[in-house]
Amino acid sequence: MSLLYTAHVPQGEGPFPTIIALHGWGASGHDLLGLAPLLLGGKALVLCPQGKVEVEIGPGMKGHGWFPLVPGLAPDPNDFIAGATSIREFLAQARKRYPIDSQRLIILGFSQGGAMAYELGLRHPEQFAGIAALSTWLPPALAATITTGEALSKLPVLVVHGTQDPMVDIERGHSSRDSLHKLGVQLTYREFDMAHEIRPDALRAVLEWTESILG
């Protein structure tokens, strides 16, 4: 596999409903694996790849990202594409290694990972059963390049955002919501009184939505 990753593999031979979970800036492939026992009661295959970009998060401590971030600036388009390409390659390899049910495949992303989830899912909606975008943003440059159509109009998208988020403020959540409405996806938008995190009530919304798509 081209990326380091963690995996939750259910018992049985499959094919399995599958969730590709993309971590945020400064985290790792372990960050979202804790969701695996909760998603579909542990019956889903959950793959959590790790971004190649190294991030200094403290003395002697490194995290990871999908593309470099500079506060106040939009991502460099080439870096953004490189991050997305690495995930596409990983997914192609995962399809060969694991018994993935291609009709029940969700891409989920938190923060920077959510921007990547938007890129993969909106660009190729026919490949996914849904997108779960948590505490993240839809880059305007990406939204402007998406072609609307039947496949996109059938794509379920869950957006979860915290009203107290200091990292990706709620206005960016609203902007993402409005852009998704214009693209015509099947949008579920939820706000919660939380910061840049997944509180229990937000997690419950994610689990219920996932069950409705993959269950």
trRosetta pair geometry for C-beta under 8 A, 3 or more apart (Angstrom, degrees):
i j d omega theta_ij theta_ji phi_ij phi_ji
1 4 7.8 124 100 -91 113 19
1 5 6.3 -70 134 15 152 118
1 90 6.4 48 -171 -137 97 80
1 93 5.2 151 -119 121 68 143
1 94 7.2 47 -119 -68 116 73
1 97 7.1 -46 -70 -17 103 159
2 86 6.7 -146 119 -158 122 77
2 89 5.0 -9 37 121 156 120
2 90 5.6 -120 57 -79 98 71
2 93 6.2 160 -1 -11 91 152
3 29 7.8 154 145 -81 103 132
3 49 4.3 43 107 -161 141 112
3 50 5.9 176 170 53 102 63
3 51 7.7 -16 -146 -91 127 18
3 52 7.0 -105 -116 -57 93 88
3 86 6.2 96 -66 163 120 104
3 87 7.7 5 -22 -96 156 49
3 89 7.9 126 -21 86 100 97
3 90 4.6 -24 18 -92 119 130
4 29 5.7 -140 117 -9 88 150
4 49 7.3 122 82 -159 45 62
4 50 4.5 -20 80 42 94 126
5 29 5.0 -156 -132 -151 38 143
5 47 5.8 7 170 -175 139 86
5 48 5.8 155 -164 80 82 50
5 49 4.3 -42 -94 -99 110 53
5 50 6.1 -161 -84 -4 49 81
5 90 7.1 127 -54 -162 138 130
6 29 4.7 149 -2 139 89 101
6 30 5.5 88 -26 -91 152 56
6 33 4.6 -46 108 -77 137 140
6 47 7.9 165 85 -155 46 45
6 48 4.7 -9 58 60 88 111
6 50 8.0 74 -8 -43 80 103
7 33 8.0 -51 -18 -122 6 115
7 45 7.4 -16 -167 -171 97 83
7 46 6.9 159 -155 86 50 59
7 47 5.3 -7 -108 -107 87 68
7 48 7.2 -164 -74 22 42 76
7 98 7.8 -160 -149 -82 141 143
8 33 6.4 147 -37 -160 105 87
8 36 3.4 128 -8 -172 163 151
8 37 7.3 -138 -145 -53 151 58
8 42 7.2 -108 164 -148 131 73
8 44 7.7 53 95 90 114 68
8 45 7.0 174 89 -152 69 38
8 46 4.2 20 44 48 108 102
9 16 7.9 -165 -152 -14 62 167
9 45 6.0 14 -119 -123 55 87
9 98 7.2 -136 -113 -130 107 117
10 14 7.9 122 65 -75 101 82
10 16 5.7 151 36 -121 118 136
10 42 6.4 134 -105 144 98 72
10 43 5.2 59 -119 -149 154 39
10 44 6.8 121 -36 49 128 12
10 45 6.2 -99 5 -67 93 63
12 16 7.5 134 81 -77 111 101
13 99 6.5 57 156 2 58 170
14 45 7.2 13 -102 -43 123 131
14 98 7.4 137 -64 168 169 73
14 99 2.9 143 88 101 148 130
14 100 7.5 -22 -172 -47 143 18
14 101 7.0 -152 -174 -44 95 85
15 99 4.5 -136 -106 156 59 92
15 100 6.2 1 -159 105 104 16
15 101 3.9 129 131 -71 115 75
15 102 7.8 -44 179 -5 152 63
16 43 7.5 -163 -148 155 99 65
16 44 6.3 129 164 -152 105 41
16 45 3.9 105 100 -20 139 108
16 98 7.5 -55 38 161 116 106
16 99 6.0 95 2 93 84 88
16 100 6.6 -51 61 -115 78 38
16 101 5.9 -142 80 -8 24 99
17 40 6.2 130 78 -60 134 170
17 43 7.2 49 43 115 108 87
17 44 4.7 -61 93 -115 93 90
17 45 7.1 171 85 22 41 78
17 101 5.5 -34 -79 47 42 130
17 104 3.9 -66 -116 132 83 128
17 105 7.7 -164 -161 -72 55 40
17 106 7.9 25 173 1 93 98
17 214 4.1 107 -167 -171 144 119
18 44 6.4 157 -100 -176 23 91
18 45 4.4 -24 -107 71 82 103
18 46 7.5 169 -158 -81 58 33
18 47 7.0 5 -170 4 105 103
18 98 7.5 118 -107 117 135 130
18 100 4.6 -18 -29 -138 155 93
18 101 6.4 171 -7 41 95 73
18 104 6.8 119 20 105 67 76
18 105 4.9 -5 67 -114 102 75
18 106 7.3 -177 96 30 55 65
19 39 5.9 -54 0 161 154 161
19 44 5.5 46 -4 145 102 137
19 45 7.4 172 26 88 62 54
19 46 4.9 -10 65 -112 100 77
19 47 7.5 177 89 29 53 64
19 105 7.9 169 -83 -159 31 50
19 106 4.9 -15 -110 70 76 100
19 107 7.7 151 -161 -100 57 22
19 108 5.6 7 -173 2 106 120
19 210 7.2 -10 -85 -140 134 129
19 214 7.8 -73 -59 -50 95 162
20 47 5.5 -22 -112 70 66 97
20 48 8.0 153 -166 -87 49 36
20 49 7.3 -1 -164 2 96 102
20 87 7.6 108 162 -172 139 108
20 91 6.4 -26 -94 -97 155 106
20 94 7.7 146 -95 64 111 167
20 105 7.3 27 -9 -177 101 93
20 106 7.3 -164 27 96 69 51
20 107 4.8 -18 64 -115 106 73
20 108 6.9 168 82 28 51 69
21 32 4.1 -143 149 109 132 142
21 33 7.5 170 74 -73 142 45
21 35 6.6 161 -112 53 158 131
21 46 6.0 12 -6 -170 121 98
21 47 7.1 167 23 81 76 43
21 48 4.7 -27 73 -98 101 85
21 108 4.8 -15 -108 73 69 107
21 109 7.4 161 -162 -84 45 42
21 110 7.9 21 -176 -8 87 97
21 113 7.6 28 165 162 53 149
22 32 7.7 32 55 9 17 153
22 48 7.8 176 -81 -145 26 64
22 49 7.0 -12 -105 57 72 89
22 66 7.1 17 -177 -62 119 137
22 87 6.9 -11 -98 -114 127 140
22 107 7.2 21 -11 -179 114 90
22 108 6.9 -180 20 94 75 52
22 109 3.9 -13 63 -109 111 90
22 110 7.1 -170 90 25 65 63
22 113 3.0 173 118 -163 91 109
22 114 7.3 179 80 -50 113 34
22 116 5.1 -130 167 74 164 127
22 117 5.7 -166 31 -53 133 94
23 27 4.0 -132 172 90 124 123
23 28 6.2 -7 76 63 178 14
23 29 6.6 -125 -14 -85 134 30
23 31 4.2 96 -120 46 121 136
23 32 5.7 -155 -83 -12 77 106
23 48 6.8 64 -39 -173 99 102
23 50 7.0 6 25 -116 131 59
23 51 7.1 -120 65 -7 99 102
23 64 7.2 68 83 79 131 99
23 110 6.4 -21 -147 54 35 105
23 112 8.0 11 114 66 55 93
23 113 5.2 147 71 -52 18 141
24 27 5.1 73 60 3 68 125
24 31 7.2 -125 29 138 75 163
24 65 7.9 -20 153 -115 41 79
24 109 7.9 117 -73 173 69 77
24 110 4.6 -73 -43 107 103 91
24 111 3.1 46 -123 55 123 125
24 112 5.0 115 -150 27 60 83
24 113 5.3 -92 -71 1 49 98
24 114 7.8 2 -91 -4 89 87
24 135 7.6 -27 -83 91 143 114
25 55 6.4 125 179 -89 76 165
25 63 7.4 81 154 115 48 131
25 65 4.6 16 -125 -105 68 114
25 69 5.6 -11 -120 -7 147 147
25 111 6.0 -100 9 129 83 130
25 112 4.4 93 -45 -11 86 137
26 55 4.7 -106 -95 106 63 148
26 57 4.9 110 -156 -87 109 123
26 63 3.6 65 -169 84 48 157
26 64 7.4 122 -133 41 10 32
26 65 6.7 16 -35 -62 44 97
27 30 8.0 -137 168 62 89 67
27 31 3.8 19 173 -68 128 153
27 32 8.0 69 143 -27 147 82
27 63 5.6 24 -28 -163 12 120
27 64 6.8 -58 80 54 44 77
27 110 7.8 24 16 82 159 121
28 31 5.5 139 55 -31 55 95
28 50 5.4 -4 -167 -123 64 117
28 63 6.2 -122 -50 -148 83 71
28 64 5.4 89 -101 21 62 114
29 33 7.4 49 146 -42 64 114
29 48 4.7 133 -168 119 72 94
29 49 6.0 -73 -110 166 110 16
29 50 3.4 -73 -41 -57 104 99
29 64 7.7 3 -26 53 73 148
30 33 5.5 -57 -155 13 46 123
30 48 7.2 125 -80 110 15 143
31 48 7.2 -171 50 -177 69 137
31 110 7.6 -123 125 52 127 139
32 35 5.4 -22 177 10 76 118
32 46 8.0 -133 121 172 96 123
32 48 5.3 178 65 -118 95 128
32 108 7.4 177 178 104 153 117
32 110 6.5 172 -79 -1 124 127
32 113 8.0 -116 -30 86 143 172
33 36 5.5 -18 -174 -13 58 120
33 46 6.8 141 -133 117 61 124
33 48 5.1 -104 -67 4 83 153
34 37 7.7 -43 -175 21 46 96
35 38 5.6 -77 -167 48 55 109
35 39 5.6 50 145 -30 91 109
35 46 7.0 -177 87 -146 89 157
35 203 7.8 -153 -119 -142 99 106
35 206 7.8 -54 -148 119 132 140
36 39 6.0 -55 -137 30 29 108
36 42 6.6 59 141 -119 74 66
36 44 7.4 -138 -151 76 70 90
36 46 4.0 -142 -109 40 100 151
37 41 7.8 -23 171 -176 55 32
37 42 4.5 -4 -142 -82 54 104
38 41 7.6 -18 -164 -88 25 28
38 42 7.5 54 -18 -53 16 69
38 203 7.3 -13 140 173 159 115
38 207 5.9 -78 150 -99 104 125
39 42 7.5 104 64 -69 60 29
39 44 5.0 -60 119 39 107 134
39 46 6.3 111 55 -73 141 128
39 207 6.6 -140 -102 -117 52 77
39 210 5.6 -61 -146 132 91 160
40 43 4.6 -95 130 57 107 89
40 44 4.2 104 40 -29 132 103
40 210 6.6 -106 -44 131 83 113
40 211 6.5 154 -91 -96 66 71
40 214 5.9 -69 -73 101 131 122
40 215 6.3 -176 -116 -87 94 78
44 210 7.8 -66 -38 166 160 125
44 214 6.4 33 -96 139 125 154
45 98 5.9 141 -171 167 153 137
45 99 7.7 170 -50 71 153 67
45 100 6.5 -115 69 -100 148 71
47 94 5.7 15 -119 -134 175 147
47 98 7.3 -156 -62 10 130 163
49 86 8.0 177 148 132 143 96
49 87 6.4 167 67 -117 150 76
49 90 4.9 26 -94 175 153 165
50 64 5.3 46 179 88 92 166
51 64 4.4 161 66 150 87 102
51 65 4.9 -82 104 113 154 18
51 66 4.3 -112 -113 -73 132 51
51 67 7.9 -102 -158 -22 134 42
51 83 6.6 -8 -135 -138 109 103
51 86 7.5 100 -134 92 60 145
51 112 8.0 -12 -51 111 159 127
52 64 7.2 96 16 -159 4 111
52 83 7.9 -155 34 -111 94 69
52 86 6.1 -130 -9 -134 120 166
53 64 6.3 124 73 -166 59 64
53 65 4.2 -45 80 69 118 84
53 66 6.5 -24 17 59 118 4
53 67 6.3 141 -28 -106 153 11
53 68 6.0 -158 -153 -62 146 62
53 83 7.4 -35 -16 -92 119 108
54 62 5.2 -21 -166 -170 100 127
54 63 7.7 136 -163 77 52 38
54 64 6.3 -39 -105 -103 42 66
54 65 8.0 -84 13 22 2 82
55 62 6.4 135 67 -165 49 68
55 63 4.3 -31 69 71 110 86
55 64 6.1 -165 11 -79 99 12
55 65 5.2 82 -46 -17 124 107
56 61 7.4 99 -163 81 55 64
56 62 6.2 -41 -98 -105 44 72
57 61 5.0 -72 73 114 87 106
57 62 6.5 133 14 -130 90 18
57 63 4.5 60 -31 -9 134 108
58 61 3.9 18 62 43 92 127
65 68 7.0 111 92 -89 138 30
65 69 6.6 -116 -163 -12 161 103
65 83 7.9 -51 137 -113 72 134
65 112 5.8 -11 -151 105 95 164
66 83 3.6 83 164 -160 88 134
66 84 7.7 64 172 -52 123 50
66 86 7.6 -166 -148 57 81 123
66 87 7.5 -5 -135 -41 121 117
66 112 5.6 -179 27 142 107 112
66 113 6.6 134 -26 -91 134 56
66 115 7.7 -172 70 74 140 101
66 116 5.1 -98 -171 -61 172 136
67 75 5.2 55 112 -154 139 128
67 76 7.1 -153 175 51 120 82
67 79 4.0 118 -155 140 107 100
67 80 5.1 -14 -76 -85 170 47
67 82 6.9 125 -100 64 98 93
67 83 4.3 -90 -49 -31 93 138
67 112 7.3 -159 41 -172 78 122
68 75 7.6 142 74 -140 60 83
68 76 6.9 23 60 16 103 114
68 79 5.6 -67 27 -164 86 159
69 75 7.1 -47 -102 -94 60 87
69 112 6.8 -100 -62 -93 129 133
70 73 4.3 1 88 44 108 123
74 139 6.8 102 -153 -147 104 113
74 141 6.7 93 -178 -9 144 129
75 79 6.0 -125 176 79 97 108
75 80 4.4 101 120 -64 132 111
75 115 7.6 134 -15 148 147 155
75 139 6.8 -66 27 -101 110 147
76 79 4.1 71 71 11 103 111
76 80 6.6 -175 84 -13 50 85
77 80 5.6 -56 -145 36 31 114
77 81 6.3 30 158 -18 66 106
77 141 7.0 -103 -94 139 103 153
78 81 5.8 -53 -146 37 30 110
78 82 6.3 34 153 -22 63 106
79 82 5.6 -53 -147 34 32 114
79 83 6.6 34 154 -20 64 103
80 83 5.9 -54 -155 33 30 111
80 84 6.6 24 152 -13 64 108
80 115 7.7 -80 -141 139 107 122
80 119 7.2 179 165 -86 99 152
80 139 7.4 -32 -138 1 153 170
80 142 8.0 -129 160 -67 144 111
81 84 5.7 -58 -149 41 33 110
81 85 6.1 37 153 -24 68 107
82 85 5.7 -52 -144 35 29 114
82 86 6.6 34 155 -23 62 102
83 86 5.9 -54 -154 29 30 111
83 87 6.9 25 151 -14 63 104
83 116 5.9 -99 132 -101 113 116
84 87 5.8 -57 -155 36 36 109
84 88 6.4 37 150 -20 69 105
84 116 5.9 -176 -91 -143 73 82
84 119 4.5 -91 -105 122 135 143
84 120 6.2 -178 -152 -61 98 82
84 123 8.0 74 -177 6 143 154
85 88 5.6 -52 -146 35 35 113
85 89 6.4 35 155 -19 66 104
86 89 5.9 -53 -150 36 31 111
86 90 6.4 34 150 -21 63 106
87 90 5.4 -52 -148 36 35 115
87 91 6.3 35 154 -21 67 104
87 116 5.9 116 -20 174 158 125
87 120 6.1 -86 105 -66 129 138
88 91 5.8 -54 -147 35 31 111
88 92 6.5 33 154 -20 64 104
88 120 6.6 -179 -74 -115 85 108
89 92 5.8 -52 -150 34 32 112
89 93 6.5 29 153 -15 64 106
90 93 5.8 -61 -153 39 31 109
90 94 6.1 32 151 -23 67 108
91 94 5.4 -51 -142 35 34 114
91 95 6.5 42 155 -27 64 99
91 120 7.7 120 -19 -153 155 143
92 95 5.9 -48 -154 25 30 114
92 96 7.3 23 149 -12 59 103
93 96 5.9 -60 -160 35 38 108
93 97 6.3 21 151 -11 72 114
94 97 5.7 -64 -139 45 35 103
94 98 5.5 -18 179 25 76 113
94 100 6.6 68 130 -41 94 139
95 98 7.3 -63 -110 56 16 76
95 100 5.5 -77 -116 38 63 133
95 102 7.4 40 -130 -83 115 102
100 105 6.2 41 173 -90 114 116
101 104 4.3 10 103 43 121 99
101 105 6.8 -171 87 -49 63 80
102 105 5.9 -25 -147 -17 36 128
102 127 7.7 -72 -168 -158 95 63
103 129 6.7 71 158 -71 45 117
104 129 5.4 5 -132 -27 35 158
104 213 7.7 144 -146 136 79 81
104 214 4.9 101 -170 -132 109 84
105 127 7.1 -53 83 151 133 69
105 128 5.6 -99 98 -125 90 59
105 129 5.6 133 52 3 47 96
106 128 6.5 86 -119 -170 32 99
106 129 5.6 -61 -69 68 72 94
106 130 4.7 -15 -117 67 97 90
106 131 7.2 173 -164 -86 77 22
106 132 6.3 38 168 -8 121 103
106 210 6.6 -111 16 -128 172 89
106 213 6.2 90 -76 108 126 143
106 214 6.4 -82 -22 -53 121 123
107 117 4.6 173 130 -140 105 91
107 120 5.6 -133 -170 87 176 126
107 121 5.1 -154 53 -60 127 110
107 128 5.6 -58 0 -124 100 142
107 130 7.8 -167 33 96 60 50
107 131 5.7 -16 70 -114 88 71
107 132 7.5 -167 98 30 43 71
108 113 7.9 24 121 132 56 118
108 117 6.3 -35 172 -108 8 149
108 131 7.6 154 -89 -167 42 47
108 132 4.0 -6 -115 63 88 111
108 133 8.0 -154 -149 -65 52 32
108 134 7.1 26 -177 -6 90 112
108 206 7.8 70 -137 -159 134 120
109 112 7.7 -98 172 100 114 38
109 113 3.4 -156 -157 128 91 79
109 114 3.7 172 103 -79 102 38
109 115 7.0 -119 130 26 148 39
109 116 5.5 171 -116 60 153 86
109 117 3.3 -156 -2 -19 123 121
109 118 7.6 -94 47 -13 141 69
109 131 7.9 -22 16 -168 97 90
109 132 7.4 158 23 87 52 68
109 133 6.1 -3 62 -118 90 60
109 134 6.9 -168 96 31 44 81
109 136 6.2 45 109 -62 99 160
110 113 5.1 31 48 53 54 119
110 114 6.0 19 -128 -39 5 97
110 134 4.6 -30 -105 79 70 112
110 135 5.9 21 -161 53 76 104
110 136 6.8 -172 -172 -53 25 109
110 198 7.3 -73 -114 -46 129 116
111 114 6.0 135 46 9 12 104
111 115 8.0 -32 138 -5 41 93
111 134 7.5 -35 -25 97 53 77
111 135 5.3 -20 -67 105 70 100
111 136 5.4 -180 -118 -88 13 81
111 167 6.8 -21 -124 120 119 137
111 168 6.4 -178 -128 -19 75 133
111 196 6.8 48 -84 -169 118 110
112 115 5.7 -44 -160 26 44 113
112 116 6.9 43 144 -14 66 101
112 136 7.3 -169 -44 -124 12 102
113 116 5.4 -52 -155 37 41 115
113 117 6.3 47 146 -24 69 101
113 136 7.3 -102 70 -91 57 136
114 117 5.2 -46 -145 32 38 115
114 118 6.5 44 153 -21 65 98
114 133 4.2 94 -159 -152 112 77
114 134 5.8 -156 -76 45 128 51
114 135 7.0 174 -16 71 148 52
114 136 2.5 -120 77 -48 144 168
114 137 7.3 107 97 24 117 38
115 118 5.7 -47 -153 31 33 114
115 119 6.7 36 148 -21 62 103
115 136 5.7 -156 -40 -175 66 117
115 137 6.2 4 -80 69 100 69
115 138 7.3 163 -118 -108 68 31
115 139 5.9 60 -148 -25 113 101
115 142 7.6 160 -168 -7 85 157
116 119 5.5 -51 -151 33 36 114
116 120 6.5 25 156 -10 68 105
117 120 6.1 -58 -145 42 31 103
117 121 5.7 13 165 -5 68 119
117 131 5.3 138 152 -154 107 101
117 132 7.2 -65 172 64 159 50
117 133 5.8 -169 83 -91 129 80
117 136 7.6 93 40 84 111 174
118 121 6.3 -66 -131 48 21 99
118 122 5.4 3 180 -2 65 120
118 131 6.7 88 -91 -174 48 151
118 133 6.2 42 -59 -98 94 133
118 136 7.5 -170 -24 128 117 133
118 138 5.1 174 -136 -116 160 81
118 139 7.4 162 90 18 142 78
118 142 6.2 92 122 124 117 151
119 122 6.9 -52 -119 44 12 96
119 123 5.8 9 171 -17 53 123
119 142 5.9 -94 -91 -136 78 139
120 123 6.2 -66 -142 38 17 109
120 124 6.6 -43 178 39 57 100
120 127 7.8 -83 163 80 88 130
120 128 7.4 98 125 -43 94 140
121 124 7.3 -91 -142 63 18 63
121 125 6.4 50 169 -99 64 62
121 127 7.9 -134 -120 71 50 92
121 128 4.9 -57 -125 42 88 159
121 130 7.7 -7 -146 146 138 24
121 131 3.9 140 118 -75 173 121
121 155 6.9 140 166 -172 101 139
121 157 7.5 136 128 -100 141 100
122 125 6.5 6 -135 -62 28 94
122 131 7.3 -12 -44 -41 75 160
122 142 7.2 99 72 153 139 109
122 143 7.9 -45 155 -104 164 55
122 146 4.9 -46 154 -115 115 138
122 152 7.0 44 -150 -124 68 109
122 155 7.7 161 -102 105 55 164
122 183 7.0 -34 -143 -176 119 160
122 185 7.7 -76 -107 -65 92 135
123 146 6.9 -109 -85 -109 51 87
124 127 4.4 21 130 8 111 120
124 128 7.3 104 101 -5 79 96
125 128 6.4 -81 -152 48 42 92
125 151 4.3 148 85 136 110 99
125 152 4.7 162 -9 -88 162 56
125 154 7.4 133 147 64 126 79
125 155 4.2 -89 -154 -64 120 138
125 185 7.9 -156 -116 -108 139 103
126 151 4.5 -52 -63 -144 83 144
128 131 6.5 57 129 -57 148 76
128 155 6.9 50 85 -137 97 109
129 156 7.2 -2 150 38 62 108
129 213 5.4 134 137 170 111 111
129 214 6.6 112 103 -79 150 79
130 155 6.7 150 -108 -175 46 70
130 156 4.1 -26 -111 76 107 98
130 157 6.7 -179 -162 -80 76 37
130 158 7.0 38 169 -5 119 94
130 209 7.8 -172 162 152 155 103
130 210 8.0 -168 81 -111 144 56
130 213 4.6 -51 -11 -141 148 158
131 155 6.9 30 0 163 100 113
131 156 7.6 -177 30 99 61 58
131 157 4.7 -3 62 -119 100 81
131 158 7.2 -163 98 32 56 65
132 157 7.9 175 -81 -160 30 50
132 158 4.6 -4 -118 62 71 113
132 160 7.5 7 -175 3 86 109
132 206 6.1 75 -161 -139 140 96
132 209 6.8 138 -103 99 110 133
132 210 7.0 -18 -63 -73 144 94
133 136 4.9 -104 180 55 91 124
133 138 7.5 2 -164 -61 164 89
133 157 6.7 7 2 -175 112 96
133 158 6.8 174 27 89 66 58
133 159 5.0 -15 71 -107 105 69
133 160 7.4 171 89 26 54 67
133 176 7.2 -138 124 160 148 145
134 160 4.9 -6 -117 63 73 107
134 161 7.9 175 -160 -75 42 50
134 198 6.4 -3 -176 -86 141 106
134 202 7.6 105 -141 162 109 123
134 206 7.1 -2 -82 -88 125 130
135 160 7.0 -30 -33 99 63 82
135 161 6.1 130 -96 -121 46 58
135 162 6.1 11 -102 5 100 99
135 165 5.9 173 -142 -119 95 140
135 167 7.4 43 169 72 112 115
135 168 5.8 131 170 49 70 126
135 196 5.4 115 -170 -147 141 65
135 197 7.2 110 -68 17 155 20
135 198 7.6 -112 -16 -64 125 73
136 161 8.0 -115 32 -92 47 93
136 168 6.2 -34 -123 158 18 175
136 176 7.4 99 101 -94 72 168
137 168 5.5 -150 -36 -157 103 123
137 172 4.3 -43 -103 162 118 121
137 173 7.3 -96 -94 -71 70 46
137 175 7.3 17 -148 74 97 109
137 176 5.4 -152 -148 -60 50 125
138 142 6.4 -122 178 74 73 117
138 143 5.4 71 144 -59 113 113
138 175 7.4 -149 54 112 91 83
138 176 3.9 128 10 -130 100 91
138 179 5.2 -149 92 74 139 140
138 180 6.6 164 -33 -51 163 92
139 142 4.3 84 71 4 96 107
139 143 7.0 -169 91 -9 50 84
140 143 5.5 -53 -144 37 36 112
140 144 6.3 39 157 -25 67 105
140 175 7.6 -50 -70 157 98 125
140 179 7.1 -147 -109 -92 63 147
141 144 5.9 -52 -150 31 29 114
141 145 7.0 16 156 -12 60 110
142 145 6.2 -72 -157 38 33 103
142 146 6.9 40 151 -37 68 103
143 146 5.9 -49 -153 12 36 116
143 179 4.3 -53 -133 -175 155 134
143 182 7.8 68 178 71 120 119
143 183 6.8 -115 -151 -55 89 122
146 152 7.2 120 164 -114 113 149
146 183 5.8 -1 102 -123 136 126
147 152 7.6 -174 98 -24 56 143
148 152 5.5 -116 -143 68 52 145
148 153 7.2 62 -175 -52 89 90
148 183 5.8 -170 -92 -159 97 59
148 184 5.4 75 -146 24 120 128
149 152 5.3 93 52 15 65 102
149 153 7.0 -123 106 -8 32 95
150 153 5.7 -59 -146 36 30 112
150 154 6.6 19 159 -13 65 109
151 154 6.1 -67 -155 39 29 105
151 155 6.8 43 148 -43 64 104
152 155 5.5 -45 -152 9 38 121
152 183 6.1 -95 164 161 132 97
152 184 6.1 81 116 78 104 98
152 185 6.0 -79 169 -81 79 78
153 184 4.8 -35 -99 137 81 114
153 185 7.0 -143 -119 -102 27 32
153 186 7.5 78 168 -41 45 81
154 186 6.8 -1 -170 -20 24 120
155 185 4.9 -52 78 -137 94 99
155 186 6.3 -176 85 22 38 90
156 185 7.4 123 -131 169 11 98
156 186 4.6 -44 -97 82 56 116
156 188 7.1 12 -170 -3 92 107
156 209 7.7 177 155 -177 128 102
156 213 5.6 -148 67 -98 151 120
157 180 5.9 -130 90 -158 151 138
157 185 4.6 33 2 136 124 142
157 186 6.7 143 16 72 71 58
157 187 5.3 -22 69 -106 100 64
157 188 7.1 -176 91 28 50 69
158 188 4.8 -17 -109 70 70 108
158 190 7.4 -6 -170 11 89 107
158 205 7.4 163 -169 142 128 98
158 206 6.9 136 131 -114 151 62
158 209 4.6 72 -84 162 147 165
159 173 6.8 145 162 -161 120 90
159 176 6.3 167 -133 112 145 119
159 177 5.9 -156 78 -85 162 83
159 180 7.0 -166 -37 7 137 161
159 187 6.9 -5 4 -161 110 97
159 188 7.1 175 26 89 66 55
159 189 4.8 -7 64 -115 109 72
159 190 7.1 169 90 29 59 63
160 190 5.1 -11 -109 71 72 101
160 191 8.0 161 -158 -89 50 27
160 192 7.0 6 -171 1 92 112
160 198 7.7 52 118 -119 141 84
160 202 5.2 112 -179 -160 133 104
160 205 6.0 146 -100 91 124 131
160 206 6.4 -53 -31 -65 155 94
161 165 6.4 -76 -177 -15 82 144
161 168 7.5 -103 -138 104 104 107
161 170 6.0 128 140 -123 124 70
161 173 3.4 63 -128 -122 173 150
161 189 8.0 -14 13 -167 105 85
161 190 7.6 158 25 89 63 55
161 191 5.6 -28 73 -110 84 71
161 192 7.6 167 86 26 37 73
162 165 4.1 123 73 -53 100 93
162 170 7.2 -107 98 -80 47 94
162 191 7.4 118 -123 -161 15 69
162 192 5.8 -43 -106 74 63 80
162 193 7.3 42 -155 171 79 12
162 194 3.9 -94 -120 83 117 75
162 195 5.4 57 138 139 157 2
162 196 6.5 -135 39 -72 140 32
162 197 6.7 57 -56 42 151 70
162 199 7.7 108 -99 -5 112 111
162 202 7.5 -46 -73 -71 85 151
163 170 5.1 22 -134 -84 48 145
163 191 5.5 65 -56 176 95 114
163 192 7.0 -147 -4 87 88 30
163 193 5.7 -30 40 -105 116 50
163 194 7.4 94 30 35 67 47
164 170 7.9 26 -32 -43 18 116
164 193 6.5 47 -10 -168 112 57
164 194 6.3 -145 45 108 101 16
164 195 4.9 -55 102 -83 98 63
165 168 5.4 -31 143 67 135 64
165 169 5.9 179 87 -111 91 29
165 170 6.1 136 35 -55 102 69
165 173 7.4 106 33 -32 144 126
165 194 7.5 32 -65 102 78 67
165 195 5.6 122 -102 -170 44 44
165 196 4.9 92 -144 -70 86 71
166 169 7.3 10 -135 -83 23 77
166 195 6.1 -12 3 -154 88 104
166 196 6.4 -84 46 -21 68 111
167 195 7.9 81 3 166 94 87
167 196 4.1 36 20 -80 123 151
168 172 5.3 -96 178 71 82 138
168 173 7.1 100 131 -50 100 86
168 196 6.7 109 22 -109 82 107
169 172 5.6 103 65 5 66 97
169 173 7.7 -122 114 0 42 90
170 173 5.0 -48 -155 34 47 119
170 174 6.4 50 147 -21 71 98
170 191 7.1 48 -141 -133 117 122
171 174 5.5 -48 -149 35 36 113
171 175 6.4 39 150 -20 65 102
172 175 5.4 -47 -144 36 36 114
172 176 6.3 41 153 -21 64 102
173 176 5.7 -53 -150 35 31 112
173 177 6.4 36 151 -21 64 105
173 191 7.2 117 129 -98 148 96
174 177 5.5 -51 -149 34 33 116
174 178 6.4 31 154 -18 66 104
175 178 5.8 -54 -149 36 31 109
175 179 6.4 31 153 -18 65 106
176 179 5.8 -56 -148 37 31 110
176 180 6.3 30 155 -19 66 107
177 180 5.9 -59 -150 36 28 110
177 181 6.6 33 152 -23 63 103
177 187 7.0 116 -149 179 72 145
177 189 4.9 47 -122 -112 120 147
178 181 5.6 -48 -152 29 34 115
178 182 6.8 33 151 -17 63 103
179 182 5.7 -56 -155 35 35 111
179 183 6.5 32 149 -18 67 106
180 183 5.5 -54 -147 37 37 111
180 185 5.3 -55 -175 39 93 118
180 187 5.0 117 127 -93 123 133
180 189 8.0 156 68 -69 137 112
181 184 7.7 44 171 -68 32 32
181 187 6.3 -69 -78 11 64 156
188 209 6.1 -171 77 -114 156 128
190 202 7.1 158 115 -126 124 74
190 205 4.9 -127 83 -168 175 161
192 199 5.9 -154 139 48 142 123
192 201 5.6 163 -130 90 133 110
192 202 4.7 -111 6 -67 160 101
192 205 7.8 -152 -52 1 126 141
193 199 8.0 -15 78 20 59 165
194 197 5.5 -112 165 65 117 97
194 198 7.8 72 142 -122 159 11
194 199 4.3 -146 -92 -18 144 125
194 202 6.3 -76 19 -25 154 135
197 202 8.0 136 108 45 68 148
198 202 5.2 -134 -156 94 62 121
198 203 5.2 85 157 -67 105 89
198 206 7.3 -17 -153 -9 123 145
199 202 4.9 89 54 12 73 105
199 203 6.9 -135 98 -8 35 90
200 203 5.5 -54 -143 36 31 114
200 204 6.4 37 155 -24 65 101
201 204 5.5 -45 -150 29 35 116
201 205 6.9 39 150 -20 61 99
202 205 5.6 -50 -156 31 37 113
202 206 6.7 38 147 -18 66 102
203 206 5.5 -53 -152 35 37 113
203 207 6.3 34 153 -18 69 105
204 207 5.8 -54 -145 37 32 110
204 208 6.2 29 157 -17 66 107
205 208 5.9 -55 -144 38 28 108
205 209 6.2 27 158 -17 64 109
206 209 6.0 -59 -147 39 27 108
206 210 6.1 26 157 -19 64 110
207 210 5.8 -55 -144 38 28 111
207 211 6.3 31 156 -20 63 106
208 211 5.7 -53 -148 35 30 112
208 212 6.5 30 152 -20 63 106
209 212 5.6 -57 -152 34 32 112
209 213 6.5 21 154 -12 66 108
210 213 5.9 -63 -149 40 32 104
210 214 5.8 -18 171 22 71 114
210 215 7.7 97 123 -34 61 93
211 214 6.9 -73 -121 57 21 79
211 215 4.1 25 -171 -36 65 135
212 215 6.6 -2 -64 26 15 112
